[in-house]
């Protein structure tokens, strides 16, 4: 039941008075800077979920409300939910107590509570909820689409809370199998975002969860993808040996079937071996990656975080060849990656520019390397100047001569 003075009634009334459909309203919210779908609007209006604070500015703008009005309406809905639950609990206890008294039995609250928890654990999630979480993964697997990592995490916040509740209560084998497959993908995406933000510790924790649920699902493709993406955390933050171990495990998990995950694992393995100065091993891994890319198509090469498209392939090879000091091959892959980069891809463009700058440094042109890195940094929106991009820029800074260092250091100073 929707709260009379709550957020659901408020948002629906304003939308209907404006004569807009839920799809149209979602488009307006998306234009205001928040990725939004018709499903978001529907769930808010029916109070199946409540907007989190990250949504308040966009809702205020689109619905022409003050943020305090939005906050108050959400608080009213939350209070109504709490009151309803407490009322239902009281009525249930009265019923249990009355039945026990009639039978001459003293009710034991602890036993009743344990039964309720067991009953809750046995309640299936249902196909509708599983479809919803599969949709969540589908919506977010496409990458940032020009948004910041923080913005994407804000959108996913409520979905993660609901996923946690669904996993706790789902026990039927078939339904749980479908749910944990979706959960592995969703938690893996959060791990990737935390990696890009530079929160290595939390990225590691999320990848641990993603690996756990992928193993429970017995899904080799997803497990291989999780392990390959996990390898990129130590790879990008100075622990290539550990990265090589994860990447090797990812390749083994993929098995003999050519998949995007197998190609990703091979590419990351090549980068890790290059960082370890294992030239022969890195070049063999690059050849293996090239071979796998020729054998996959369709969804396996989709331009998503889960696929391995040509653009992503050239980005990985750019870094591998840069680490090997093969600047000719690195420049070729940088050009190919840029030619295939059609989305905003703010971070990808910056990382490719930093690879090019590093190649210039390897070729002895420190001044031009510093200029190119500084220009790439200046073009980067402030909210992207952290995490992986800063780590890559700092690594280049340490390789430059004194004069070039001074120039780049000024650009990197907040």
Secondary structure, DSSP 4 states (H G I P E B T S, - for coil): ---TTSHHHHHHHHHHHTT--HHHHHHHHHHTTS---HHHHHHHHTTSS---GGGHHHHHHHHT--HHHHHHHHHHHHHHHHHHHHHHHHHHHHHHHHHHHHTT----HHHHHHHHHHHHHTS---HHHHHHHHHHHHHHTT--TT--HHHHHHHHHHHHHHHHHHHHH---HHHHHHHHHHHHHHHHHHHHHHHHHT-HHHHHHHHHHHHHHHHHHT-HHHHHHHHHHHHHHHHHTT-HHHHHHHHHHHHHHHTTS--HHHHHHHHHHHHHHHHTT-HHHHHHHHHHHHHHHHH--GGGG-SSSSS--HHHHHHHHHHHHHHHT-HHHHHHHHHHHHHH--S--HHHHHHHHHHHHHHHHHTT-HHHHHHHHHHHHHHS-GGGSSHHHHHHHHHHHTTS-HHHHHHHHHHH--
